Amino acid sequence: MLLHGDCLEMMKTIPDGSVDLTVTSPPYDNMKTYNGNNAIWGEHVWGGVLVELFRCTKPGGVVVWIVCDATIKGSETGTSFKQALWAMECGFNLHDTMIWNKPFIVPRPSNRYENSAEYMFVFSKGKPKTVNLIKDKPNKGFGRKITGHKRNEKGIPVKLHGAISGKTVAEFGTRHNVWLIDTNRGKNGHSHPATFPDKLANDHILSWSKPGDTVLDCFMGSGTTGVACKNLGRDFIGIELDEGYFEIAKSRIGTSPAQLVGTGL
């Protein structure tokens, strides 16, 4: 279901406790313009959105909030941290603070290191009910048998307990919480100024949901989260204020007219 309009108003139509996962990226301190539609962006908006997200998220559901800060008058705003703290005030747990490491570098003043990172806060409503950690980190000891002992930090042999001893080291281990993913800048075939790559949405959806779950993106943009949901067999709710990006998302996701809700549709 795609909703065209203001996210705060549209989210009120979503029933309590009906969303399994949200993967979204709100505006970053007005760092980019979205055809003038983020002129009213501020704490009064994101604060209300996080309240609504807690209401409509199922117990055990997860919200992935991808964000970055602007630098104003020589200081980073810290808005991302304010949002994380407010989400916890709303009732969420801060399950993980992840980093999206982007090969594309954002130029900065010469007295700062170049920025290639964005925060990916993973909020959960209680203990996450679905966790499918991606295992694609190559293990150096692949194929080696795990012996009955290992050495601790002082070099003293200690005995392993349980079923670990005697196992063979797997080819891949669990990925770290810093994800190196290309931005695909200029490769998506559409002109949204702040798209995140398909793989980013894809991997979070795989990590925190299962087929048939309902996934929300309340700042849908050009529809990347919706495309990933379509490919992975998840139900999708997308909300977008800008009419042009809404049309792009509608085209990319391929939603029928009966599933569209909003002004002029």
C-alpha positions in Angstrom: 0.0 0.0 0.0 1.4 3.4 -1.0 0.2 6.6 0.7 0.7 10.0 -0.8 0.7 12.8 1.8 2.1 14.0 5.1 3.6 11.1 7.0 2.3 12.3 10.4 -1.3 12.3 9.1 -1.0 9.2 7.0 0.6 7.2 9.9 -2.5 7.7 11.9 -4.4 5.4 9.5 -2.1 2.5 10.3 -3.6 0.3 13.1 -1.9 -0.1 16.4 0.7 -2.9 16.6 0.4 -3.9 12.9 3.9 -3.3 11.5 6.7 -5.8 11.9 9.6 -3.7 10.6 10.3 -0.1 9.5 13.3 0.7 7.3 13.4 4.4 6.7 15.7 7.4 6.3 14.3 10.7 7.4 15.6 14.1 6.1 19.1 14.9 7.5 18.8 18.4 9.2 17.6 19.8 5.8 21.0 18.9 4.3 19.2 18.2 1.0 16.2 19.7 -0.6 13.3 17.6 -1.8 11.5 20.0 -4.2 11.0 22.3 -1.2 8.9 19.7 0.7 11.3 19.5 3.7 11.0 23.2 4.5 8.9 22.4 7.6 11.2 19.6 8.8 12.2 19.7 12.4 11.9 18.1 15.9 8.1 18.7 15.9 8.0 16.3 12.9 10.5 13.6 13.7 9.4 13.6 17.3 5.8 12.9 16.3 6.9 10.3 13.8 8.8 8.3 16.4 5.8 8.4 18.7 3.6 7.0 15.8 6.2 4.4 15.0 6.1 3.0 18.5 2.3 2.9 18.4 2.1 1.0 15.1 5.0 -1.3 15.7 4.2 -4.8 16.9 5.7 -6.1 20.1 9.1 -7.5 19.1 9.1 -5.3 16.0 12.1 -3.3 14.8 12.7 0.1 13.4 15.8 0.8 11.3 16.4 4.6 11.4 19.2 5.7 8.9 20.4 9.2 9.6 23.3 11.7 9.6 23.9 15.2 11.0 24.6 18.5 9.4 27.5 20.8 10.4 26.2 24.3 11.3 28.5 27.1 12.5 31.4 24.8 13.1 29.5 22.1 15.0 27.7 18.9 14.1 24.1 19.3 15.2 23.8 16.0 17.1 20.2 15.6 15.8 20.8 11.9 15.2 21.6 11.3 18.9 18.6 13.4 20.0 16.4 11.2 17.8 17.9 8.0 19.3 17.3 9.3 22.8 13.8 10.4 22.0 13.0 7.0 20.5 14.1 5.4 23.8 11.8 7.9 25.7 9.0 6.7 23.5 9.5 3.2 24.7 11.9 1.6 22.2 15.1 -0.2 23.1 18.2 0.9 21.3 19.0 -2.6 20.1 22.1 -1.7 18.0 23.9 1.4 16.8 25.2 0.4 13.3 27.3 2.3 10.8 26.8 2.5 7.1 30.3 2.9 5.6 30.0 4.5 2.2 32.8 4.4 -0.4 31.4 7.7 -1.7 33.1 10.5 0.4 31.2 13.7 1.4 33.7 16.6 1.2 34.2 18.4 4.5 36.3 21.4 5.7 40.0 20.8 5.8 40.0 20.6 9.6 37.8 17.5 9.7 38.3 13.9 8.4 36.2 13.2 5.3 32.8 11.7 6.1 32.0 8.3 4.8 29.6 7.1 7.6 25.9 7.3 8.5 24.2 6.0 11.6 21.8 3.1 11.4 19.9 3.0 14.7 18.1 -0.3 15.2 15.2 0.3 17.7 13.2 -2.6 19.0 9.8 -2.8 20.8 11.0 -5.2 23.4 13.2 -8.1 22.4 13.3 -8.5 18.6 11.1 -11.4 17.5 12.9 -12.0 14.3 16.7 -11.9 14.0 18.4 -13.4 11.0 22.0 -12.2 11.3 23.8 -12.2 7.9 26.8 -14.5 7.8 29.1 -13.3 5.0 32.3 -12.5 6.9 35.1 -14.9 5.7 36.6 -16.9 8.6 40.4 -17.1 8.6 40.2 -20.6 10.1 37.7 -22.0 7.6 37.8 -25.8 7.6 39.9 -26.1 10.8 38.7 -28.4 13.6 38.0 -26.6 16.9 40.1 -28.4 19.6 39.0 -28.9 23.2 41.2 -26.0 24.4 42.0 -22.4 23.5 44.2 -19.8 25.1 42.8 -16.8 27.0 44.1 -13.3 26.9 47.0 -14.3 29.2 48.0 -17.2 26.9 46.8 -19.8 29.4 45.0 -22.8 27.9 41.3 -23.1 28.9 38.9 -25.9 28.2 36.0 -25.3 25.9 32.6 -26.5 27.0 29.5 -27.8 25.3 29.2 -28.6 21.6 31.8 -26.1 20.4 34.7 -28.5 20.8 35.2 -30.8 17.8 33.3 -28.6 15.3 34.7 -27.4 12.1 35.2 -23.6 11.5 32.5 -22.5 9.1 33.4 -20.6 5.9 31.6 -17.5 7.0 30.9 -15.8 10.3 28.4 -13.2 11.4 28.9 -9.8 9.7 30.1 -6.8 11.8 27.7 -4.0 12.6 29.7 -1.6 10.2 28.4 -2.3 6.7 30.5 -1.3 3.7 27.9 -0.8 1.0 28.3 1.2 -2.2 25.9 4.1 -2.5 25.1 3.2 -6.2 25.3 7.0 -6.7 23.9 7.8 -10.1 23.2 4.2 -11.0 19.5 4.0 -9.9 18.0 5.6 -13.0 16.1 8.2 -11.0 16.9 11.5 -9.5 16.1 11.5 -5.8 18.9 13.4 -4.0 19.3 11.0 -1.1 18.6 7.5 -2.2 20.1 4.6 -0.2 21.2 1.5 -2.1 19.0 -1.5 -2.8 21.4 -3.7 -0.8 21.1 -1.6 2.3 17.3 -2.0 2.4 17.5 -5.6 1.3 19.9 -6.7 4.1 18.0 -5.0 6.9 14.8 -6.6 5.7 16.5 -10.0 5.6 17.9 -9.4 9.1 14.8 -8.2 11.0 11.8 -9.8 9.2 10.5 -12.9 7.6 8.4 -13.5 4.4 4.8 -12.2 4.8 5.7 -9.6 7.4 4.6 -6.0 7.0 7.4 -3.5 6.4 6.9 0.3 6.6 8.9 3.2 5.1 7.3 6.5 6.3 9.8 8.5 4.2 9.6 6.4 1.1 11.3 8.7 -1.4 11.7 6.9 -4.7 10.7 3.5 -3.2 13.9 1.6 -2.6 12.5 -0.2 0.6 9.3 -1.1 -1.4 11.3 -2.6 -4.2 13.3 -4.8 -1.7 10.0 -5.9 -0.1 8.5 -6.9 -3.4 11.6 -8.9 -4.2 11.7 -10.6 -0.8 8.0 -11.4 -0.3 7.2 -8.8 2.4 4.0 -6.6 2.5 4.9 -3.0 2.1 3.4 0.3 3.3 5.1 3.4 1.9 4.4 7.1 2.6 5.7 10.0 0.6 4.8 13.7 0.6 6.5 14.7 -2.7 4.3 13.9 -5.7 7.2 13.5 -8.1 9.0 11.0 -6.0 5.7 9.2 -5.2 5.2 8.7 -8.9 8.7 7.3 -9.2 8.1 4.9 -6.3 4.8 3.8 -7.8 6.5 3.0 -11.1 9.3 1.1 -9.5 7.2 -0.9 -7.1 4.4 -1.6 -9.6 1.5 -1.1 -7.3 -2.1 -1.4 -8.6 -4.4 1.6 -8.4 -6.6 -0.2 -5.8 -3.6 -0.1 -3.4 -3.0 3.6 -3.7 -4.3 6.1 -1.1 -3.7 9.8 -1.0 -4.5 13.2 -2.4 -5.6 13.2 -6.0 -5.2 9.4 -6.4 
